[in-house]
């Protein structure tokens, strides 16, 4: 079974996050430097503008560009080093809407697994929406490797 995530994937995500954080701190340093200059020059309105710009930029940039990548990196790290399970399950359907699992966009896949304590056999697993979706046929059994509910490897059983 070919796994969906590798150490190279994690390294690429980590380096991208480091580049984004370096850009964040460079711009924030410039804005704070301008704020300090305005305070020393006693230009109150400019100091307030630069302080507001630094705060708004920090919140905007971190929430839009860094936090989603941090969450994705955490999921990939969990897939690589977390406890994984393997099970043979029958694919039923894919839910039409995407969902967010721990801040990562995923597709919901429904499999028929072992019955739980309520007698329900349907098991929902999550497929990373950043990865290409495999061609899954309803009614076919698949060997699924997962951590938590996130699929980290899948192949059709022979």
N, C-alpha and C positions, 0 to 999 in steps of 0.2 A: 504494500500500500504506500503510495506517495503522499507524504505529508504536505499540507498547504503552506506551512510557515517554516522558514529555515533561519539559521543564525545570520545569513546575509540580509534577510528581510528585516530582522531586528536591528542590525547595524545600520542599514540604510535609513530606517525610521529614526534611529537615535541621532544620526548625523544631521538629518533634516531638522529635527527638533533643536539641536545645538545651533544650527545656522539661524533659525528663527529667533531663538532666545538671544543670540549675539546681536542681531539686528534690533531687537526690542530694547536691549540695554544700551546700545549705541544711540538710538533716537531718544530714549529716556534721559540719558546722560546729557545730551545736547539741550533738551528742554529744561532740565534742572539747572544746567549751567546758565541758561538765559534767565531763569528765575532768580538765581543768586546774583547775577549781574544787575538785574532790575532792582533787587533789594539794596544792593550796595550803592547803586546810582540814585536810590530813593525815588524811583518811578513806580508809584504804587499801582496804578492801573495796569502797567506792563507786567508787574510781578503777579498780579491776580490773573491776568490772561495766561501767562506761562504756567502758573500753577494749575489752572483749570485745564489747559491743553495737556499737561503731563498726566493729570489724573484721568481725563477722558481717554487719552491715547492708551494709557496702561490698561484700563478696564477693557476697552474695545479690542486692542491687539491680543491681549492674553485670552479673552473669551472666544475670539473668532479664529485665531491662528494657532495658538499654543495648546489650549486645553483639549480640543478634539484629538490632536496628535499625541498628547500625553496619555489620553485614555486608550487610544489605539495601540500605543507602545505597551501599555500595561496588559492589554488583552493578548498581544503577540508574545510577551514575556511569559504570561500564564500558559499559553499554548505550548511554548517550548520547554518550560521547566515545571509546569504544574502536573498534578496527578491526572492521568488520562485513563479513559475506559474504552473498551471495544465491545461492540454488540452487533449482531445481525438483526436487521429490522426491515420491514416491508414499507416502501415509500407509498404514501397515500396522496398527498397534494401539497402544493405550495400556497401559502396565504398571499393574497394579492397586494397587500400593503406592506411597506417596510416598517420595521420597528427599531427602537433604540434599546440596546442591551448594554448597560453600564456606560452609556454615552457613545456607543459605537453603532452605526447603522447596520442592520442585519435584515435578511429575509427569513421568514419563519417557514420551516419545513415540518410537515406532519408525517410521522412514521407510526406504524403499528408495532408496539413493543410488548413486553411482558405486562400482564395485568398488575395494577398497583392495588393498594388497600381498598380503594373505592370501586374496583372492578373495571376501571377505564384502561384501555389498551393504547390509546393515542398518546404519543409522546411528541412534544414540540421541541425541535432542535433549531439552532440558529446558524445561518450561513452568512459569512462576512460579505457585505454588499460591494466591497472593494475588489473582491475576487470574481473572476468569471463564473457564472452559474453553470454547473455541469448539466448534461441532458439526463434528467431523471425520469424514468418511466413509472407511472402508477402501477402498483401491483407487483413490482419487481423487488426482490430482496437485495439489500446492500449491506456491506460490511462497513460500519461507521465507527470511526475513532473520534472521541470527543473529550473535552474537558469542561466541566460544568454542564452547560447546554450548547456550547459552541463547537461546531464540527471542525476538526483539524485534519481529518483524512477520511476519504470515502472511496469505495470501489464496489462494483457490482459483483455479486457472488456467482460462481460458475455453476 
